[in-house]
Structures are given as structure tokens and as C-alpha cells.
């Protein structure tokens, strides 16, 4: 990526890693502690078995360091950069037993984050000829949101609201509580009056008929949920620049270009975080 990728604070990374290590290594590594010769050291290489975009090199290194500060890592491919099958991504050296203990936690996170970056990057490339930007959603793995959203940034995407406290976003089940368009408009106006000026308001609609009531309330972002791409231009014409237009729902490599070409500003996808398959990466060791 050309622009710097905003990192995850180390304290957040370490909290996730410590939980993962406690889960994977609650009472010591029975195998490494008993079969690895005392004092054995090793060098290893994290190699790609398929192409992708790297995310999580720092996370991998922190996992190694959390097990043993004597493990040294050298990242050879930068965050957000593409790699090919066969490329060496990270070099590792240090106590062999410690590397083996940290291997699975480090690789699990590196593989998942790189998969998210890769899936995001694929969508970003497909809409590069348009103004649309690819965003994530809150459909993330519980406990891993900070890392998965970082991976989206590594893939060239942008982040949606971080959590329920971060922004106002009324979805279909919120709107179902109001039995008339006028009631909805008044409710949204009331929200606007109570919110601070820096807090964004977004409302999801699933039909063009819902737009007048939402527009009358003066919201900042309108999400067109599961709209047919052919129907989006009419919605954009009605919105007429009065709000940012976001499209969401069943966004994938087969649909994203048509949605982007319809003229929306943002395309949000839950699949880039909740449905990716881990990138195939392996750690190959040579005992010295």
C-alpha cells in the first residue's frame, strides 16, 4: 500500500496473544518440553504456499517473543504487500523448543489476517476504476476485531464503525419499531438533536420507498441493503448528494464491480472478515 497502514497498539496485540497462548499452552508444551534437546537452537522460515497479501507480521513476532524473548524474527515482506507462492515472508531464529511452542498461535493469526487482507485486496482491485471504497463490517471474530480490521486496512480497505458505541446506525429491526414514515423521520430528528456534532448518523434502507423519510431527517450516511445494482442509480438520484451512499449485502467478487459502477461511495462486506479461508503458510525449520 502507498499510504501508511495505521497499526494496532501493541498492548492490544499482546492481550490477544496472551489469551491465545493460555488457551494453547495452559501447563507447558508436553511435546517440546520432553523431546527437544536442551539448548537446541534453530532457524526457520515462514513460507507462502499460495499467493496473497501479508498482514500480521508484527502479531507473529509478538507471539514468538511472548513465549521467549530470545526468539528473533525478521520480516521480509512488508505489511500490505503482495507475495507469491514460495516466497519467504519471515525468518525466525532462537531456541528450538520455544519456536515450536509459539508456532501454532503465531501462524494461526498470521494466516487469518493475511487471508482477510487478501480478500479485501481482491475487492479493492475490482473497484479501482470507480470512486467506491471497500469497507468491513462488525461481522468479525469475537476478540479479534482490532486485528481483523487492521488486516482490512492492509488489503486497501477502510473500516466501518468499530463498535456499537462508535456511531449511530439504525438497521431494519430498529426501523421496524416505527409504523409510519413520519414517525421514523421524527425519531431520527430527535436523535440528531441529542447527538454531538461529531457523531455520524447512518440509516439502512432495503427499498427506495424508505428513502424520503430518512432523507427528510438529514442523516449523514444511507446504506442501500441488498439493492439490485440496476436499482441503485435511481436511489442515488433521489439522494442527490444529501448523504454518503453505502451499498451492502451479498457483496462478492462477482457482484462488487457492478455495485461500484452504479455510483455508490462505499461498499461494505462482511464476507472479507467472516468467510475467509486461512492463507496457506508454513513454518519450515532447520535445526542448527
C-alpha positions in Angstrom: 0.0 0.0 0.0 1.2 3.5 -0.7 -0.2 5.2 2.4 1.0 4.1 5.9 -1.2 1.5 7.5 -2.5 2.6 10.9 -1.2 -0.1 13.3 -2.8 -1.9 16.2 -1.5 -0.8 19.6 1.0 -3.3 21.0 -1.0 -3.6 24.2 -4.0 -4.8 22.2 -1.9 -7.3 20.3 -0.3 -8.6 23.4 -3.6 -9.1 25.2 -4.9 -11.2 22.3 -1.7 -13.2 22.1 -1.6 -13.9 25.8 -5.1 -15.2 25.8 -4.3 -17.4 22.8 -1.2 -18.8 24.4 -3.0 -19.5 27.7 -5.5 -21.5 25.6 -2.9 -23.4 23.6 -0.3 -23.8 26.3 -2.0 -23.9 29.7 0.5 -26.1 31.5 3.6 -26.2 29.3 4.2 -27.8 25.9 4.3 -31.5 26.7 5.9 -32.4 23.4 8.5 -29.7 23.0 9.4 -29.9 26.7 10.2 -33.6 26.5 11.6 -34.3 23.1 13.6 -31.2 22.0 17.2 -31.5 23.2 18.2 -29.0 25.8 19.9 -26.0 24.4 18.8 -26.8 20.8 18.6 -23.7 18.6 17.0 -23.4 15.2 16.4 -21.2 12.2 13.1 -21.3 10.4 11.3 -19.6 7.5 7.7 -18.8 7.2 6.9 -19.6 3.6 3.8 -19.0 1.5 2.2 -21.9 -0.2 -0.2 -19.7 -2.1 -0.2 -16.0 -3.2 -1.7 -13.3 -1.0 -1.2 -10.0 0.8 0.6 -10.0 4.1 -0.9 -8.8 7.3 0.1 -9.7 10.8 3.9 -9.9 10.7 4.1 -7.9 14.0 1.5 -10.1 15.6 3.5 -13.2 14.6 6.7 -11.7 16.0 4.9 -10.7 19.3 3.7 -14.3 19.7 7.2 -15.6 19.3 8.6 -13.0 21.8 5.8 -13.7 24.3 6.9 -17.3 24.5 10.6 -16.5 24.6 12.3 -13.1 24.3 15.3 -14.9 22.9 13.5 -15.6 19.6 14.4 -13.2 16.8 12.2 -12.5 13.8 13.0 -10.7 10.6 10.0 -9.7 8.3 11.0 -9.9 4.7 7.6 -8.8 3.1 6.1 -5.6 4.3 2.6 -5.3 5.7 0.1 -4.8 2.9 2.5 -6.1 0.2 1.7 -8.9 -2.2 3.6 -12.2 -2.0 3.8 -15.2 -4.3 3.6 -18.9 -3.6 7.1 -20.0 -2.4 8.1 -16.6 -1.0 9.8 -16.4 2.4 7.8 -14.0 4.4 9.5 -14.1 7.8 12.8 -15.6 9.2 12.9 -16.8 12.7 15.8 -17.9 14.9 16.3 -18.9 18.5 15.6 -21.7 21.0 14.0 -24.6 19.1 11.6 -25.6 21.8 10.3 -22.1 22.2 9.8 -21.7 18.5 7.8 -24.9 18.4 5.6 -23.8 21.3 4.8 -20.4 19.7 4.4 -21.7 16.1 0.7 -22.5 16.0 -0.6 -19.4 17.7 1.7 -17.2 15.6 0.8 -18.9 12.3 -3.0 -19.1 13.1 -3.1 -15.3 13.5 -0.8 -14.6 10.5 -2.7 -16.9 8.2 -6.1 -15.5 9.2 -5.0 -11.8 9.0 -3.3 -12.4 5.6 -6.4 -14.1 4.3 -8.5 -11.1 5.3 -6.0 -8.7 3.7 -6.0 -10.8 0.5 -9.8 -11.0 0.3 -10.1 -7.2 0.8 -7.4 -6.6 -1.8 -9.2 -8.6 -4.3 -12.4 -6.5 -3.9 -10.3 -3.3 -3.9 -8.7 -4.2 -7.2 -12.1 -4.9 -8.8 -13.5 -1.5 -8.0 -10.3 0.5 -8.6 -11.8 2.1 -11.7 -14.6 3.7 -9.7 -14.8 6.0 -6.7 -16.1 3.3 -4.4 -14.2 2.2 -1.4 -14.3 -1.2 0.3 -15.2 -1.3 4.0 -15.6 -4.0 6.6 -18.5 -4.6 9.0 -18.8 -5.7 12.6 -19.1 -9.3 11.4 -15.7 -10.2 12.9 -14.3 -13.0 15.1 -15.1 -12.2 18.8 -12.0 -11.0 20.4 -10.1 -10.4 17.2 -11.9 -7.4 15.8 -8.9 -5.0 16.2 -6.6 -7.3 14.3 -9.1 -8.2 11.6 -9.9 -4.6 11.0 -6.2 -3.9 10.7 -6.0 -6.7 8.1 -8.7 -5.0 6.1 -6.6 -1.8 6.1 -3.6 -3.9 4.9 -5.7 -5.0 2.0 -6.5 -1.4 1.0 -9.9 -1.3 2.6 -11.4 1.1 5.1 -13.1 0.5 8.4 -16.8 0.9 9.2 -17.8 1.8 12.8 -15.7 0.0 15.3 -18.4 -0.9 17.8 -21.9 -0.1 18.9 -20.6 2.9 20.8 -18.8 4.4 17.9 -21.6 5.7 15.7 -25.4 5.8 15.3 -26.6 3.2 12.8 -30.3 2.3 12.5 -30.9 -1.0 10.7 -34.1 -2.8 9.6 -35.0 -4.1 13.1 -34.7 -0.6 14.5 -36.8 0.9 11.7 -39.5 -1.8 12.3 -40.4 -0.1 15.6 -41.9 2.8 13.7 -45.3 2.3 12.0 -45.2 5.4 9.7 -42.6 7.3 7.7 -43.5 10.4 9.7 -42.8 8.6 13.0 -39.4 7.5 11.7 -38.5 11.0 10.5 -39.4 12.5 13.8 -37.5 9.8 15.7 -34.3 10.4 13.6 -34.6 14.2 14.1 -34.8 13.6 17.8 -31.6 11.5 17.7 -29.8 14.2 15.7 -30.8 16.8 18.3 -29.3 14.7 21.1 -26.1 13.6 19.4 -22.9 15.6 19.3 -21.9 17.3 16.1 -19.0 14.9 15.5 -21.2 11.7 15.7 -22.3 10.3 12.4 -25.8 9.0 11.8 -26.3 6.2 9.3 -29.6 4.5 8.4 -30.1 1.3 6.4 -32.9 1.0 3.9 -34.0 -2.0 1.9 -36.2 -0.3 -0.6 -36.3 3.1 -2.4 -39.7 3.8 -0.8 -38.0 4.2 2.6 -35.6 7.0 1.4 -37.9 10.1 1.6 -38.5 9.7 5.4 -34.8 9.1 6.0 -33.6 12.0 3.8 -36.0 14.3 5.5 -34.3 13.6 8.8 -30.9 14.8 7.4 -28.8 11.7 8.2 -25.2 11.5 7.1 -25.0 8.1 5.5 -27.6 5.9 3.8 -27.0 2.2 3.4 -28.7 0.5 0.5 -29.1 -3.0 1.8 -29.3 -5.8 -0.8 -30.3 -3.5 -3.6 -30.1 -4.8 -7.1 -27.3 -2.9 -8.8 -29.7 -1.8 -11.5 -31.9 -0.1 -8.9 -29.0 1.8 -7.2 -28.8 4.7 -9.7 -32.4 5.7 -9.0 -31.7 5.7 -5.3 -28.6 7.8 -5.8 -30.5 10.3 -7.9 -33.1 10.7 -5.2 -30.5 11.1 -2.5 -28.9 13.8 -4.7 -25.7 14.3 -2.7 -27.5 14.8 0.6 -25.8 11.8 2.2 -23.0 9.4 1.6 -24.3 6.3 -0.2 -23.2 2.9 1.0 -24.1 -0.4 -0.5 -24.1 -3.7 1.4 -25.5 -7.2 1.2 -24.2 -10.2 -0.7 -21.1 -8.3 -1.9 -18.6 -10.7 -3.5 -16.1 -10.9 -6.4 -18.9 -11.5 -8.8 -21.1 -8.5 -7.8 -18.8 -5.9 -6.4 -17.8 -4.2 -9.7 -21.4 -3.7 -10.9 -22.3 -2.3 -7.5 -19.3 0.1 -7.6 -20.1 1.2 -11.2 -23.6 2.2 -10.0 -22.1 5.2 -8.3 -22.0 4.4 -4.6 -19.4 5.9 -2.3 -18.8 2.9 0.0 -19.3 -0.9 -0.4 -19.3 -2.8 2.9 -18.7 -6.5 3.0 -19.0 -8.9 5.9 -17.5 -11.7 3.9 -14.0 -10.3 4.0 -13.8 -11.0 7.7 -16.4 -13.7 8.5 -15.9 -16.1 5.5 -12.3 -16.2 4.5 -10.2 -19.4 4.5 -6.8 -19.1 6.1 -3.9 -18.4 3.7 -1.7 -21.5 3.5 1.5 -20.6 5.2 4.1 -22.9 6.7 7.0 -22.7 9.1 9.9 -24.8 7.9 12.7 -25.4 10.5 16.3 -26.4 10.2 17.9 -27.3 13.5 21.4 -25.9 13.9 
